Amino acid sequence: MINLNNITSQAFADIHELDTKYVGTNNYLGVAYFWNYDYRHYLRDSSNHKRKRVHDLFLKEGLDVGGSSDRHLKIIQNITNLS
């Protein structure tokens, strides 16, 4: 996983822009936002590792990564340990 703590703001911006293109694919890095507005409180402050795990499970289960459903919420709660 990428350690984003020791990079410049320009490097972060470049990674974020690239990762935006990867949303919905197996190449997603966990940096860019992808989730439905309903889940902003769960994911915006989550680590990129947890974001990637949520994203990858959505893909694995055939869910729209920007969608909203009981299953989306359950996956997010399980990974973020928030209810």
C-alpha positions, 0 to 999 in steps of 0.5 A: 500500500502507498504511504502518503505521509511523506510525499509532496502536495504535488505528488499527492495531487498527481496520484489522486488524479491518476487514481480517479481514473482507476475508480471502478477497476482493479487498479484503484489505489485507495486515494480518490473518492468513489463512494455514494454521498450516503457513506461520506462519514464512513469513508472520507477519513478512512485509510487508503487501505480500508477504502481499497478494501471496500472498493474491491469488495464492491467490485467482487460482489458486482456492486456499483462502487458509487451505489447505495444499498443495505449491502454497500453499508454492511460492507463499509461498516464491516471494514471501517468498524463503524456502525 
